[in-house]
């Protein structure tokens, strides 16, 4: 079962263990991780699951699809490490992934 570490803007962190196939957004919502709301339920329609993926992990992810890129335009503090958590499903290859939640979402 993959582990995900969420780091808040204040440096506090929370590590959660999830089933394979769970999105970063679902894992955060199911474990009450602050800063990730997932208002649209994972439909890539709200951007309330914006995260900054640590560089070592970012290169392991497939590129963002056009719809995700479009939704990221509505986020504050977007950078090259920005992704929507609802679009990233974890499995063994992402065990240990580290993401940061943006200041604007706290």
VOGU-3710 file (C-alpha; in Angstrom, 3 decimals, decimal comma):
1> xxxxxxxxxx> 0,000/0,000/0,000  1,472/3,340/-1,053  2,429/6,066/1,404  1,881/9,752/0,652  3,379/12,645/2,594  1,552/15,984/2,533  3,521/19,004/3,711  1,579/22,130/4,660  2,787/25,692/4,081  3,886/25,887/7,737
11> xxxxxxxxxx> 6,142/22,839/7,358  3,937/20,422/9,263  3,476/17,099/7,550  1,126/14,168/7,519  1,867/10,744/6,095  -1,024/8,539/5,000  -1,207/5,001/3,644  -3,755/4,293/0,922  -4,930/1,581/-1,430  -3,466/1,384/-4,926
21> xxxxxxxxxx> -5,482/3,448/-7,384  -6,412/6,141/-4,857  -5,853/9,709/-6,055  -3,832/12,209/-4,061  -7,056/14,190/-3,604  -9,073/11,201/-2,347  -6,304/10,265/0,069  -6,180/13,806/1,453  -9,957/14,176/1,825  -10,346/10,724/3,393
31> xxxxxxxxxx> -7,609/11,525/5,918  -8,633/15,122/6,704  -5,454/16,645/5,292  -5,823/20,436/5,570  -5,594/22,453/2,384  -7,164/19,949/0,000  -10,928/20,124/-0,367  -11,712/18,229/-3,555  -14,986/20,119/-3,996  -15,759/18,566/-7,404
41> xxxxxxxxxx> -15,157/15,019/-6,192  -12,262/14,381/-8,541  -13,808/15,528/-11,813  -10,994/17,983/-12,645  -13,484/20,834/-12,418  -12,550/22,962/-9,414  -8,790/22,971/-8,660  -9,308/22,762/-4,870  -6,844/19,868/-4,821  -3,903/21,875/-6,179
51> xxxxxxxxxx> -0,578/20,539/-4,892  3,096/21,146/-5,568  4,800/17,825/-6,285  8,362/17,465/-5,017  10,825/17,508/-7,926  12,063/13,946/-7,427  8,492/12,729/-7,849  7,344/15,153/-10,520  9,546/13,525/-13,155  7,861/10,166/-12,474
61> xxxxxxxxxx> 4,396/11,455/-13,330  2,802/11,529/-16,760  2,336/15,003/-18,185  -0,796/16,894/-17,215  -3,650/16,637/-19,715  -5,102/19,762/-21,326  -8,091/19,834/-18,954  -5,813/19,752/-15,897  -3,600/22,491/-17,368  -6,700/24,597/-17,982
71> xxxxxxxxxx> -7,940/24,190/-14,388  -4,510/25,068/-12,984  -4,859/28,496/-14,598  -7,420/29,318/-11,881  -5,046/28,490/-9,020  -3,027/30,962/-7,033  0,685/30,246/-6,748  0,992/27,902/-9,718  4,508/26,857/-10,655  6,192/24,113/-12,693
81> xxxxxxxxxx> 5,555/21,622/-9,867  1,807/22,324/-9,730  -0,614/19,491/-10,355  -4,181/18,635/-9,406  -4,277/15,853/-6,853  -7,417/14,374/-8,386  -5,463/13,570/-11,539  -2,693/11,603/-9,839  -3,488/8,026/-8,870  -0,941/6,324/-6,654
91> xxxxxxxxxx> 0,389/2,820/-6,925  3,618/1,019/-6,038  5,621/3,284/-8,371  4,580/6,350/-6,345  5,020/4,844/-2,871  6,565/7,605/-0,771  5,478/10,541/-2,952  5,767/13,944/-1,284  3,501/16,879/-2,131  3,093/20,355/-0,656
101> xxxxxx> -0,205/22,157/-0,209  -0,270/25,800/-1,329  -0,552/28,647/1,153  -3,669/29,929/-0,657  -5,560/26,742/0,234  -5,109/26,988/3,998
//
